[in-house]
Amino acid sequence: MPDHLRDDDRLRHQDADRHANVIQELLGELHASFSGVREGRVADYIPELAKACPDDFGIVIATSGGRIYEIGDTRKEFTIQSISKPFIYALALKTLSFDFMASKIDVEPSGEAFNAISLDPDSGKPRNPMINAGAIAASAQICDADPGGAVELLLEYFEELAGRRLTINEDVYRSEKETGHRNRAIGHLLRNFNIIESDPEPALDLYFQQCAISVTCRDLAVMAATLACQGRNPFTGGHPLSYDITVRVLALMGTCGMYDFAGQWLHDVGIPAKSGVAGGVMAVIPGRLGIATYSPPLDNFGNSVRGVAVCRQLSVGVGLSLFNQYYQADATIRRSYQGSQRKSRRWRSDRELEVLAPHRDEVRIIHVQGVLDFGGIEQLASELVRLSNDVRILILDLAHVTECPMESSDLLDRQLCSIEDDGVEILLSRAGRLPLVSKTDWSITDRIDAYEHLDSALEAAEELLLSWYRPQAVAGGSGGGPDLPEQGFLAPLSEEHRRLLAECMVRRAFVAGDFVIRRGDPGDELFLVRSGSFDIALDIKTGDGHCHSTRLATFGPGLCFGEIGFVAQTPRTADIIATQPGECWVLHRSDFEALSASHPDVVIALLKALTCDIGAKLSQTSVQLTLMEHY
């Protein structure tokens, strides 16, 4: 495994030392429970395997998130043996094709021992790739595809799977080659049926070498986690297998992976798995984790006694069986609420608020989470078809969606198109975080708008409502004339007070991108927006340790900003940036002081108006923060 992964492991174990981890404790309990088991015998039909220590016992769990839990003899090397078979079949599918391999190997459980000569009497095809006959046939196809480089191809492939360079145990390889007469007979029988189309000896030699690859229990867990992640190694990020190949391999492991014990295993344990006669067992919980055990004593079927016991206990004790998954009601819908319960950070003029108030519930916000597979799409579709006839705008927030599989994306596309055809405007929020969105041909994305932030989508929904419902006279918004606006926070001021105040203020123009205020500037100016749009931006450090620029509020015509620093005479705490070209009336502190001396009544009226405006903003902010806790 690469050095940087080993360093990460050391850090994880240091963290584990500070606080007890229940998963690590579970492995400790399993190891203690089954260490004393003395049933089974070490395989001796291959002389080198007979040298294994029967007391060796290791357990490893590797998660799809790249975490490792291990106990016991997890770093001791042993040979992979039959656990290589699902990976060799996957390599053959990757190198050749599904149709070609189907002409060479069946996928039916044999119900016979792993070394049985189990061939279809008519075609001569092996019953499945998990028995020796099927594995030899798969090796032959790889060997024929690259006669001179098959061994190196094999080792490079296993390096991708395990995350480190693996080697062949030469002693075990020679021992298997010298004693593998039954396998040699199977190879020649396959040649007789033309399943192997050339001299079977090179294929048999490759088969003996693949079985003699040295691994550790930890290696097997990483390889299992790679299968759990649809062929992506969660520790290296490499992708040695495609998802469609992985699906086929896991299906075969479920039905054929545990030799002629496979049916009972699937019934009792319910986890795709593969065992090897050197004492390894590898099991896969798709999408979640990989399990590996190492213990040489075998039962009558050739499976590790302790390995079977550990997997059975994990299945029953902590519910890992694929057939014992708990029902989750509406887990796809994280939250769903009306537009009146969540407003954008764009501060609106009184006129705009009057227009929006009766129409906010025409907006529906739905937060989606998890995997949008068939079950997830079904839950989302059920929620969407129940939308009230009054809903005219749907905001679909996808920030917490972890994946949208390609095979189910068409259903999502069709459902969204159907909703839009019914006259509902659809706004996607944070859809760019979907891992597969770039690989999915969503025709709907050509017809709807997508926003990087939920707040941007909320603002866009408000703008749509204003475009539909505000009177033409209001369409230009407050301000824009030569005098200070009568609406907004200056509404309580008399016409004379506004005139005197206007004489002290200057008009200042800004282009998009201009910094109107920078954090740390003195609070010596008050701004009243005449036209354009202005954002308050603040850098916030998130849980990932990175700083992100976050919009706190947006101000348009008729609204003021900079008032807190101006009144308190304190430095600015955030940046304010022009997002659209515009103008502001600006009151400088020196002019404010002069006005205070000449017309104190105007200043008193202004301060009262500012106090009311600040109070209204704080009240609305508090309401929004409270609503966010519940919605």
N, C-alpha and C positions, 0 to 999 in steps of 0.2 A: 504494500500500500504506500502511496506517495508520502513523503515526509510531512508535508503540510497537514495531511489527514491524521497522521499519528500525533502531531502537535495539538490538533483540535481535540483528539481523544483524550490527551493528557489534561487539557483544560476542563473537559466534561467530567472526568473522574475527580479532578480537584473540587469542582462544584459539588459533585455527589458526596464528597467527604464532609462538606459543611452541613448538608441537610440530607436526611434519610430519603431515599427514593423508593416508593412502594413497588415499582417494577423490579428494581434490583433486589429488594427484599423477597419478592415472589420467587425470583430465580434461586435465591438462597434457600428458600423453603423447599422448592422442588428438588434441588440438588441434595439437600439433607435427607429428604424423604426417600429418594431412590438410590442413593449411593450404596446402601446395604443390600440391594437386590443381587442375588447370586444365581438366578436362573440364566439359562442360555449358555452357548459354547462359542468360543472364538472360531472363525472360519479356518479350516486347516487343509482344504482341498487345493489351495495355492500355498505352497510351503512358506513363502515370505509373510503371508497374512497370519500364519499360526504364531508368529513371534510377537504379536500385539499383546499389550498388558491388559488383562481383563478388568483391572480397577480404574483404567482411564475413563473419565466421565466429564464432559463439558456441555454447557448450554449457552446459546447466544440468541438474542433477539436483536434484529436490525430493523429500524422503522423506516417508513417512506420519507420521514423528515430528516433522515441522516443521523439518527442517534443509535448508539450501541449499548446493549446491556449484556454482560457476560459473567460467567462463573465457572470455575473448575478448569479442566484441561482444554482450554479454548485455543491455545497457541501451538499445541502439539500437532505435528504433521502426520497425516495418514493418507492413503490413496483414495481417490474419489470413487472408483469402481462404477457401479451402475448409476450413480447420481449424475454421471456424465451424459446419460442417455437422453434426457429431455433437451439438454443443451446441444447435443450433437444433431438431434433431429431438427432443432430450431436452426442450426447452422446450415443444414441441408436445405431447408425451406428457403432460407435467406440466399443461399448460393444458387439454387435452381428455381423451382416454382412449386406452388401447391399442387397443380395438376400433375406435374411430372412425378412428384413424390407419392401422390395417390396411386400412380400406376405401379409403384414399387413396394409400398408398405400400406397395409390396412390400419384402421384405428379402432378395432374391436378388442375388448378384453378377452384374454385367452382362457382365463380360469386355470392356467397351468403354471408350473414352476418357471422361474426366470430363464433356466437353461434348457427348457423343453424345445424339441424340434417341432415348433408349432407353425405350420405353413398351411395355406389354403390348398386343398388337394387338387384343385383345378388350375389355379393361376400360379401357385407356388409362392404367393406373397406372404410375408410374415404377418401375424395377426395384428401386431402393433409395434411401435418403436421402443417400447419400454422393456421388451424381452430381448435376450441376446440376439436372436435371429433378426429382429427389426433393427437393432443398433448396428449390427454388422452390415446390414443392407444400407443403412444411412451412411455409415463410414465409407462404404464402397462408392457411393455417389459423390461424396466430397473428394475422395481420392482420385476418381476419374476426372473430376472437374479441374483439379490442380495436382497432377501426379508428382511433380517435383517439389511442390511447396506446401503440401497438405499439413505436415507436422507443424511448420512455422505458422501457417494460417490458424491452426488449432490453438497454438499457444498464445498468439496475439488476440484471438477471440476470447479465450479464457482470462486473459489479462484485463480486457474491457469489463468482463462480467464481475471479476473479483476485486478489481481496483489495484492489483499488484501483479507482478510477473510471477507466474507459476512454472514449475519445472516437472519433469518426468522422473519418477523414482526408478532408476535403472535396474535395481535389484528386483523389484516387484515386476517390472516389465519383462525381464528375462525369465522370471519364474512363471509368469502367466503364459509367455510364449512357449516355453518348454513343456508345460503341462496342459495347454489349452487344446487338447485333441478333439474334444467334443465341439468346441467353437470352430475348429478347423473343418470338422465334418459339416457343420451347419453352413460354413462359407462355401464349400464345394457343392452342397446341395442347392444353395441359392444360385450358384453358377449354372447348375444343371437346368434350372427354370428360367435362366436368363435375367433374373433379378439383378445379379451382378453380371455385367456384360464383358468383363475381361478377367485376367488372372486374379483369383480371389486372394492370393497371398499378400499383396500390398495393402489391400483393404483390411485383412485380418491383422497385419502388423500395425496399422493405424489404430485399429480397435484396441489391441493390447496396450498401445501407448496411451490412448485416451483414458483407459481405465486405471492406468498407473500414474496419472497426474497427482502430484502431492498437493493437498489442501489442508487447511485448518478448519476447525469448527467455525471460527470467525469468518473465514473466506466463504464458506457455504451460506452463512447468514446474509452476507452482502450480496451473494449471487441470488439468494431467495428474494431479498428486498428489491433487486433489479427486476425480477419477474413480477413482484407485487406492484411495481411502478410502471407497468406496461412496457418493459424493456429498457427503461432509463435507470442508470446506476445513480442512486440518490447521494452517493458519497463523492463521485467524481463528476457527475453531470453528463457522462458519456451515454450514448444511446446505441448499445450493441444490437438491440432487437427492436423490431417494429411492434406496435400494439396488436396487429392482427395475428402475427406469428405467436406472440405471447399468449393470446387468448387460446389458440389451439394447443399450445404446450401445456397450459394449466388444465385444460379439459382432459388431456391424456393423463396427466399426473393424477387427476381426481379419479379416473376410472381404471387406470392400469399401473399406477406408480408404485404400489406396494406388493408387487408380484401377485401370487394367487391369494393374497390376503386383502386385495384391493376392495372387494365388495364389502367385506366386514369393516374395513377401515373407514370407508366412506359413510357407512351406516353409523359407526360408533364415534368417529372423530369428525368427519365432515370437513376436512381440509385437504386441498391438493398437496400431495407429498411425493417424495421419492427417497428410497433407501439404497444403501450400498453395503456389500458384504464385509467391508472393512470396518463397519460400525457407525457410519454416518446416516443421519436422517435429515432431510431438508423439507420444510413445509412452508406454504405460502398463503397468507391472508391477502387476497387481491385488494390493492389500494391502500393497505394498512402496513403490513410488516412481513418480514421473513423470519423463520425459526430454524435453528440448526442445533442438532445434538450429536455428540460423539461418544460412543460406548461400544467396544468391540463384541461383547457376548451377544449372540444372535438366537432368535427363536427358530422353530422348525420351518418357517417360511423364508428365513434369511434376513429378517428385520431385526434391528437392534432392540433388545428387550427394554432397556432403560429409555431409549429414544421413543418407542411406542408409548410407554407409560407416561412420559413427560407430555407428549402431544395430546394424549387422551385427557390428562388432567387439565391442560390449558383449555381444551375444547369444552370440557364439562364445567371446570371450576370458574373460568372467567368468560365463558360464552363466545369462544372464537369459531365455533362451527358455522360454516356458511349457511346452514339450514336452521340456525337458531339466532337470527338477527331480529332485534326488537323493532316493532312498528313505531314509526315516528310520524305523528300527526302534523301535517302542514309545516314540516321542517324547512321547506324551501322558502316560505314566506317569513322573512325576518320581522318586518313590520309593514303595516298598511294603514294609512290615515288620510284625512281630508286636507285640502289646501289651507283651510283656515287654521290648522294646527301647526303649520310650519311656514314661515315667511322668509323671503330672501334677505340678504344683508344690505340690500339697496334701500336706503331711506327714501320714503316717498313724501311728496307734498300732500297737504291736506286735501287738495282736489283729487289727486290720484288715489288717496286712501278712501275717499268717499265713493269713487267709482269701483274700486276693487272689493270693498267690504261685502256687498251682497252677492258677489260672484266667486269668491275664493273657493267655495266647495265644489265648483265645477272642475277643480284640479284634484287628482288623486295621486298620492305618492306611494309606491310599493317598493320595498327593499327586498331584494332576492339574495339568497345565500346558498352555499354548498355547490354540489355538482348538478348541472342541468342535464341529467340523463333522462330516460323516459319517465321515471317516477317523478323527477323534479319538474319536467315540463308539464306533466299531468296536473301536479299541484298548482303550478303557476297558471295554467290554462283555466283551471277551475275557478281561481280567484279572478281572472280577467273577464270571464264570461258573466260573472255576477256584478260587474260594474254597473252602477246606477245609470239610467238614461240621462241624468243630469250631468254626468261627467263628460267634459269636452276635451280635457287635457290629461294625459297619463304620463307621469314621470316614473320611469323604471330605473331604479338605482341598482347597479350590478357590482358595486365595490366588493361585496363579500362572496361573489361567485368565484369558486376556485377553478372550475372547468366547465366547458360546454363541448361534450364529445361531438365529433363531426357527424356521427350517425343520428344524433337527435337534434342537430341544429336546424335541419329543415323543418321540423315540427315547430320550433320556436319562430322561425321565419314566417311560416304559414299562419300561426296564431296572431302574430303582431300585424301582419297584412290584413287579416280579417278584422281586427279591432280598428285599424285605420280606415278600412273600407266602410265601417259603420260611422265614420265621421269624427273619430277621436284622434286628436293630435298626440303623437307619441314622441316623447323626449327621452333619450337614453342618457343616463348619468354614469360616469366612470366605467364605461364599457371597455375602455382600452386595457383594463387590467385582466380581461379574459385571456387565459393562456393560449386558446386556440382560435381567437377571433380573427387573426390574420390568415388562418388556414381555412376559414369557413366562408363560403360564397353566400353571404346574406344579401339577397336582393332588397330587403327592407332598408338596408343602410343607405341605399341610393335615394330613399324617399323620406327619411326622418332625420332629425338632428341629434347629434351626440355631443355631450359636454364633459369636460374633464373633471368638473366638480359638481356636486349636487347643488350647491348654492347658485351656480351659473344656470343650471336647469330651472331652478325655482324662479330666478329673475326672468328667464326667457318666458316662463309660463305667465308671470305677471304682465309682461309686455304684450303677450298675445291677448290677455283679457282686456288690457287697456286699449289695444288696437280695435277690439270688437265693440267695446261698450262706452268709451268716454266720448262726450260730445265734441264736435268739431272745434268748438271754441277753446276746449281744454287741450286739444291735441298738441299744441306747442308747449304745454307745461307752463309753470309759473315763471315769471321773469322774462327776459329778452327785450323789454322796453327800456327807455332811457332812465326810468325812475326805479327806486327800490320796490320790490313786490309788496302787494297788499296782503298776500297770503303767507302761509308758513309762520315761522316764529315771530315775524314782525307784524302780524295781524293786529295785536293789541295796541300798537303804536298809532298815534293820530297822524293825519296827513302832514301836519306841520312838523312833528317830531321826525318823520321819515325824510322830509325835505332837508332839515338841518343835519340829520345823520348822513344823507347822501352828499352834502357839501364837504364832509370830512373824509369821505372815502374815495379811493381811486380805483379805476378799472384796470385790471391786469389780464392780459391774454396768455393762454397756454396752448401748446400743441401736444398731441398724444405722446406720452412717454416722459413729459416734463415732471421733475420732482418739484412739487409746490412747497412741500415741507419735508425736511429730512430729520430723522431721529437725532435728538441732541440739539437741534436748533433752539434758540431762545423763543419763548412763547410771547412774542411781542406783536403778533398780527392776528386779526380775526377775519375769516373769509366767508363771504356770502356768494353762493353760486348764481351766476347770471345765465350761463349756458354751458353745455358740455357735461362731462361726467368725471368724477374724481373718486379714487379708491384709497382707503386706509389700508396699508399693507404692513404686516409684522412678521418677522422671522421667528418661527416656532420650532424648537427641537422636539422631534417625535421619538417614539420608542425605539426606532431603528438607529438612533444616534445622529441622524441627518437633520439639517436645518431646511425648512420649507417655508417659502413666502406664502402667507395666508391672508386672504382678504377679510378684513374685519367689518367693513361697511363700504357702501358706495353712495355718493351724494350727487344729486342732480339739481336743476334749477329751483331756486327758492329756498334751498337748505343751506345751513351754515356748518362750518367745521373749524377746528382749531380753538374752540371756545374754552375748553378746560384749561389748557396751558395759558391762554390769554387771561382768563379770570384769575387763575391761581398764580400766574407769573412764574411758571415752572417750565423747564426744558421739554421739548417734544419727546414723546415716547414711541412714536411710530412714524413711518413714511407716509406721505400722501402724494399720489401720482395721478396725473391727468391721463385718463384712459380714452377720452375723446377730446378733440379740440374744443376750447371754450374760454369763457371769461369769468372772472370773479370780481366783486366789489371787495376791496381790502381796506380794513381800518387798522392803522398803525397805532401803537400805544401812545406815541407822542401826540397824535391827533385826538386820541381818546382823552388824554389828560387835558388837552386844550379845551375840548368840548365839555369836560367835567367842570372846568373853571367858568366857562361862559354860559353853559346851559345845563346845570346839574339835573334839571328835571328830565332832559332827554336821556342823560346817562342812567338815571334811576329807572326810567322806563325800559331802556335797553337791557340793563342788568336783570330786571324782573322777567323780561321776555327770554333772556338767555337761561335764567334759572328754571323757568317752566319748560323750555326746550330740553335742557339737560335732564330734568326729572322725567320727561316723557320718554327720552331715549333710554335712560336707565331702567325704567319700568318695562319697556318693551323688551329690552335685553334680558331682564330677569325672567320674564314670561317665556321667552324663547329657550333660555337655558333650562328652565323647569320642564317645558314640554319635551325637550330633547332627552331628558332622563326617562320619560315614559314612552316616547315614540321613536 
